[in-house]
Amino acid sequence: MVFCPYCYKVHTNYWRLRLHWRMHEPFECDVCYDTFKTLSDLRDHHISLHRELPFDLPFRPVSVEREE
């Protein structure tokens, strides 16, 4: 059994936790570390607040630590 570190929902395996994780905020700004639910939200944030810095692809979702 594994649980979500944000909402503590219990999952039967790591794969189900990864699916569930998507509902939380998996996209992180590399500049200010704010998090967003969608890639487009992250892009809009970057354009509005960090316009002077390049916005590089691909984006990395925030990784989830695997508990064994």
C-alpha positions as CSV (number, residue, x, y, z in Angstrom):
1,M,0.0,0.0,0.0
2,V,1.2,3.5,-0.8
3,F,-0.4,6.8,0.1
4,C,-0.4,10.3,-1.5
5,P,1.8,12.7,0.5
6,Y,-0.6,15.5,-0.3
7,C,-4.0,14.2,0.5
8,Y,-3.1,10.8,2.2
9,K,-5.3,8.8,-0.1
10,V,-4.3,5.2,0.0
11,H,-3.5,3.3,-3.2
12,T,-2.9,-0.4,-3.8
13,N,0.2,0.2,-5.8
14,Y,2.7,2.7,-7.1
15,W,1.1,2.8,-10.6
16,R,-2.2,3.9,-9.2
17,L,-0.5,6.5,-7.1
18,R,1.1,7.9,-10.2
19,L,-2.3,8.2,-11.9
20,H,-3.8,9.9,-8.9
21,W,-0.8,12.3,-8.6
22,R,-1.9,14.0,-11.8
23,M,-4.7,15.7,-10.0
24,H,-2.3,17.5,-7.8
25,E,0.1,20.2,-9.1
26,P,2.8,18.3,-11.0
27,F,4.4,21.2,-13.0
28,E,6.9,23.4,-11.2
29,C,8.4,26.7,-12.3
30,D,12.2,26.4,-12.4
31,V,12.6,30.1,-11.4
32,C,10.3,30.5,-8.4
33,Y,9.2,26.9,-7.7
34,D,5.5,27.7,-7.8
35,T,3.5,24.7,-9.0
36,F,0.7,24.3,-11.5
37,K,-1.8,21.7,-12.5
38,T,-1.3,22.1,-16.3
39,L,1.5,22.9,-18.6
40,S,-0.4,25.8,-20.1
41,D,-0.8,27.3,-16.6
42,L,2.9,27.0,-16.1
43,R,3.6,28.6,-19.5
44,D,1.2,31.5,-18.7
45,H,2.8,32.0,-15.4
46,H,6.2,32.1,-16.9
47,I,5.2,34.6,-19.6
48,S,3.5,36.9,-17.1
49,L,6.2,36.9,-14.4
50,H,9.4,35.7,-15.8
51,R,9.2,37.1,-19.3
52,E,12.9,38.1,-19.4
53,L,14.0,34.5,-19.0
54,P,13.9,31.8,-21.7
55,F,11.1,29.3,-21.4
56,D,12.6,25.9,-22.5
57,L,10.9,22.7,-23.4
58,P,10.5,19.9,-22.5
59,F,9.0,20.4,-19.1
60,R,9.5,18.1,-16.2
61,P,6.7,17.1,-13.9
62,V,7.7,17.2,-10.3
63,S,8.8,13.7,-9.3
64,V,7.2,11.6,-6.7
65,E,9.4,9.8,-4.3
66,R,8.8,6.1,-4.5
67,E,8.2,4.4,-1.2
68,E,9.1,0.8,-0.9
